[in-house]
Amino acid sequence: MSPVLAGVLQLLALIAALALAYIPLGDYMAKVYSSDKHWRVEKWIYKGIGANPNTEMRWPAYLRGVLAFSAVGVLFLYVLQRVQGVLPGSLGFKAIDPDQAFNTAASFVSNTNWQSYYGEQAMGHVVQTAGLAVQNFVSAAVGIAVAVALVRGFARSRTGELGNFWSDLVRGTVRILIPLAVVGAIILVACGAIQNFAGIHEVGQFMGGSQQWNGGAVASQEVIKELGTNGGGYFNANSAHPFENPTPFTNLFEIFLLLVIPFALTRTFGRMVGSLKQGYAILATMATIWVGFVALMMWTEFAHHGPAFQIAGGAMEGKEQRFGVGASSIFAVSTTLTSTGAVDSFHSSFTGLGGGITILGMQLGEIAPGGTGSGLYGMLIMAVIAVFIAGLMVGRTPEYLGKKIGTREMKFAACYILVTPALVLVFTAAAMALPTPGHSMTNSGAHGFSEILYAYSSGANNNGSAFAGLNADTQWFNSTIGLAMLLGRFLPMVFVLALAGSLAEQRPVPETAGTLRTHKPLFVGLLVGAILIITGLTYFPALALGPLAEGLAS
């Protein structure tokens, strides 16, 4: 079987698996967030944290809950790393330095999971399981909660109430993420991923020295890192490591995990607003961009630029022989079009245009299908903008799902789409202009610039993957990428929740003959075009200096 055919068949198998899970998972999540009943274990949690799950919140109160919970998470994870040296199960690892501890705390709480350290050489069992793994669950649950609050803003009228953050957080964790993670972890263990609390042990002699590995609860952390679109690996090689990702089947299963909730949330959206067609329109937009990017990535990576690539069956540098070019291309696109950041190959070794595709995927805002929750609310913001553009073209007041999109709503949407590009471009410009940050670049020229651009695109868009050629473990990059991750995560949430509150207060607008049909293919095309054009206008100059220049020169 040719490598190209193998890659296409894996893509088709993945699409079939996602299609099978779409309706049951999407409907189940809609029931979870629409139910007025609480499980017993949830009542215990509410009592423990002193929250009343039945109290409805307006958007400022909902936002305060998000920020307060996340701030406590950053502080707890920072302290846990700083005292690691005296904790049991630390495997003899010392306390994490302050700048790196801040970066890691900001990273995992913001659902970014950027890692400027070697996991197997820095973090003991307690930090990995009680700190990082816990944040993998709750940061994903926070993202889904914010998305559900925005959906309620569209579904409700003449009220500013968006639900209860604490209830949404607990339900997302207890009823959705934990059950799916348990099943997924069992599958990974059955396929060869490790799950233990072993210490450091020697595995053999190599080139006159010994090689050592430490064990860990790898399978359970691996599954939630993908399911919650987190991405932080137990080992530095991430999902290219055989302890995390042993076989081609587990590789495809992990891609399925990182895509299944973001895609299924479009079904949840359709159920909660009372129109499955609207959910299918958002799904079609996400799927169109995702499939298009996968096809383009496969084309660039399979293209034979000389006999070496032809013999290897494609650009094999930086890719696992176990997976090949096709599976690596699907993984790279899926992880950068979501906020996952896990890698089974090294994006710095991709072709110039292939590396550019991964950067552009993040710069789209990671909305196709995006992160757990963040992908849905990001796409809905873009839908609001597309509706506004359509209204300008025909001279009508724009409406979406029975809500008028006025000046106030457009201000919130505009602020949302401006925050992340501003963070990426300002921090990238500062790093390139100052003398010290440039010393961290392994490469010079266009590829070196791409390393910096990728790092801040990854941080501000809460992706977490790296170009793997940049030494980011410095005070400058730990601090600035940490700030980019926090601001890129929580500033957009402010505008999402403010928009949700504004929409929930409106009276529903009756549909007329002149109302834009936002469930039709025409609107899907408009939405795809708006996403690509807005992103292109924003980032094209930076992309032209980096991956485009490198790709055209090769």
Secondary structure, 3 states (H helix, E strand, C coil): CCHHHHHHHHHHHHHHHHHHHHHHHHHHHHHHHHCCCCCHHHHHHHHHHCCCCCCCCEHHHHHHHHHHHHHHHHHHHHHHHHCHHHCCCCCCCCCCCHHHHHHHHHHHHCCCCCCCCCHHHHCCHHHHHHHHHHHHHHHHHHHHHHHHHHHHHHHCCCCCECCCHHHHHHHHHHHHHHHHHHHHHHHHHHCCCCCCCCCEEEEEEECCEEEEEECCCHHHHHHHHHHCCCCCCCCCCHHHCCCCCCCHHHHHHHHHHHHHHHHHHHHHHHHHHCCHHHHHHHHHHHHHHHHHHHHHHHHHHHCCCCHHHHHHCCCCCCECCCCHHHHHHHHHHHHHHCCCCCCCECHHHCCHHHHHHHHHHHHCCCCCCCCCCHHHHHHHHHHHHHHHHHHHHHCCCCEECCEECCHHHHHHHHHHHHHHHHHHHHHHHHHHHCCCHHHHECCCHHHHHHHHHHHHHHHHCCCCCCCCCECCCCHHHHHHHHHHHHHHHHHHHHHHHHHHHHHHCCCCCCCCCCCCCCCCHHHHHHHHHHHHHHHHHHHHHHHHHCHHHHHHHC
